[in-house]
Amino acid sequence: MIADRVAWPTREQRDNPAPGVIYSANVYFGAPPELVSKAKFLRVLNIEHKTYTYWHKRPYLSTGPVVSAVQSEGVKRVFGTVPIESDGSVAFSAPSGLPLHFQLLDERHRALQTMRSFTGVLPGEQRGCLGCHESHSRTPAFETAGLALRQPPRTIEPPPWGNASVSFPRFVQPVLDQYCGKCHQGDGEGRKTLDLTDRLGFLIFSEPYLLLTGRPAWGRPYEKPETPPPGFGIANILQVEGYDQRDPRAYQTPPAMSALSYHSKLIEIASSGKHHDVKVDPVSLQKLIAWVDTMAPYRGAEEVREIEDPEFQGIDWLSIRPRVKTAPTIIRPGPVD
């Protein structure tokens, strides 16, 4: 019998369950060869559980309050980063009871490769990872304990914005206002060709958001305009919903470093200083990078929680009253005694 290795929380510990440990002897195992030695950090992300809903409407083919125009998903949150050792090993203390996924980052915190599934740990649990895209037909080569396993697990270094969730109104639009507004808003000359004024576009989404993301398509193959307007799609996200289920390309893993922040025109303009000497501050640049690498969410938890609880005819007939603003935040796992 395998002994239970989980530190199940007591009722006194339910709001603060113990973390677990996630480790890998080599994050490059199974990854494309061009990634080797490029990854300097591992980004730890979370898509929050949806405990909120207004139940009676499903706008934009999404469940509950809409979060993104790119795909039907939940709120994105970046827990932070941990350094990858020179031999490719990594080990860190991870929050328990939460779905986690990871990205390999370069020295500028740009995503090189993104995990397309989830993992997690229970309190006190230790879990190993065989790297990107584990092969089910072969075992990894034997490796002695990596540098990361010869020392205590690292602590996740939080991002400069703390624990705030990612959203366009808080992470991107203020940066556009500060660094681009002089030319592309108000009386600026550049507004004639590219208007970055915060204004309503389609449904809940602002026009600058739709422009930078390339106006994502749902339920049909994505087709970029033959002559796209300035700024169109420069975030360089993946058009997740823009594939037909019968399209073989929908089941292929995109090549490493071909999308998101590593190859984003938006990030290049914001960081290179080549566009009219524009060079955003380091924290603003990290916010832009995080927004692109989390697949351009529009709303975060802060915006969702501003939506009032629904009221509609028949709501009192429901066994569980739907809530948004007052929806609970559930900590998993709960106590077992």
Disulfide bonds with the S-S distance in Angstrom:
none
